[in-house]
Amino acid sequence: MEYLLLIHADPAGLQALREAERSTALAAYGAYMQALQTAGVARGGNRLRSADATTTVRVRGGKTEVLNGPFIETREQLGGYYLIDVPDLDTALSWAARCPGASHGTVEVRPIWAMGES
């Protein structure tokens, strides 16, 4: 079953790190992706640019509204994701706990609702 691991973190935390610490943190994400690929569970994943670079689209009453940003009111933002394919939720939770994002933010684990599945 596929699960999306959504990484929420305070982007200011990464920016506050010294260059060597930031490189170490980013290398940890690279190693984590390599572990997912080696285990054969990785289906995809990406780091996301900050919410400042986000555009939100809504359609209300047939009218399209385009707004800058998601207007996040918390310090933590969605910073990236991994799509994994594992046998069950326990395995997905285990991979989430190993994600570097779990040590400085939170990792939300959400099962994928496949198209056509009820």
C-alpha positions in Angstrom: 0.0 0.0 0.0 1.3 3.5 -0.8 1.7 6.1 1.9 2.8 9.7 1.6 5.2 10.9 4.3 4.6 14.7 4.6 7.5 16.5 6.3 6.5 19.6 8.3 9.3 21.8 9.7 10.2 25.3 10.6 12.3 26.5 7.6 14.0 29.1 9.8 15.5 26.2 11.8 17.4 25.0 8.7 18.4 28.5 7.8 19.8 29.1 11.3 22.2 26.3 11.0 25.9 26.9 10.1 26.9 25.8 6.6 28.5 22.6 7.8 25.5 21.7 9.9 23.1 22.5 7.0 25.2 20.2 4.7 25.1 17.4 7.2 21.3 17.8 7.6 20.8 17.7 3.8 23.1 14.8 3.5 20.9 12.9 6.0 17.9 13.4 3.7 20.0 12.0 0.8 21.0 9.0 2.8 17.4 8.4 3.8 16.3 8.5 0.2 19.1 6.1 -0.7 17.8 3.7 2.1 14.3 3.9 0.8 15.5 3.1 -2.8 17.7 0.2 -1.5 14.8 -1.2 0.3 12.7 -1.0 -2.8 9.9 1.1 -1.2 10.6 4.5 -2.7 8.1 5.7 -5.3 9.1 9.4 -5.2 9.9 12.3 -3.1 11.0 16.0 -3.2 12.0 18.9 -1.2 9.5 21.8 -1.5 10.4 25.5 -1.8 9.2 27.6 1.1 5.6 28.8 1.4 6.8 32.3 0.3 7.1 30.8 -3.2 3.6 29.3 -3.2 0.6 30.3 -5.2 -2.9 29.2 -4.1 -5.7 28.7 -6.5 -9.4 28.6 -5.5 -12.6 28.5 -7.6 -15.6 30.0 -5.8 -18.9 30.6 -7.6 -17.2 29.8 -10.9 -14.6 32.6 -10.4 -10.9 31.7 -10.1 -9.0 33.3 -7.3 -5.2 33.3 -7.4 -3.4 34.3 -4.2 0.2 34.5 -3.2 1.1 32.0 -0.5 -0.9 29.6 1.6 -1.0 32.1 4.5 0.4 29.7 7.0 -0.1 30.7 10.6 2.2 28.2 12.2 6.0 28.1 12.1 6.0 24.7 10.6 5.5 24.4 6.8 5.1 21.5 4.5 8.8 21.2 3.4 8.8 17.9 1.4 7.4 14.5 0.9 8.2 10.9 0.2 5.9 8.5 -1.5 6.6 4.9 -0.4 5.0 1.5 -1.1 5.1 -0.7 2.0 3.0 -3.7 3.2 1.2 -1.9 6.1 0.9 1.2 8.3 3.3 -0.1 10.9 6.0 -0.3 8.2 5.2 3.2 7.0 5.4 4.5 10.6 8.8 2.8 11.0 10.1 4.6 7.8 8.6 7.9 9.1 10.5 7.5 12.3 13.7 7.1 10.4 13.1 10.2 8.3 15.5 13.1 9.3 12.5 15.4 9.4 11.1 13.5 12.4 14.0 14.7 14.5 13.5 18.4 13.8 9.8 18.7 12.8 7.0 16.3 12.3 6.3 13.6 9.7 2.6 13.0 8.8 1.9 9.6 7.4 -1.1 9.4 5.1 -2.3 6.4 3.1 -2.9 7.0 -0.6 -6.5 6.7 -1.7 -6.1 5.1 -5.1 -8.3 6.3 -7.9 -11.3 4.0 -8.3 -10.9 2.6 -4.8 -13.9 3.0 -2.5 
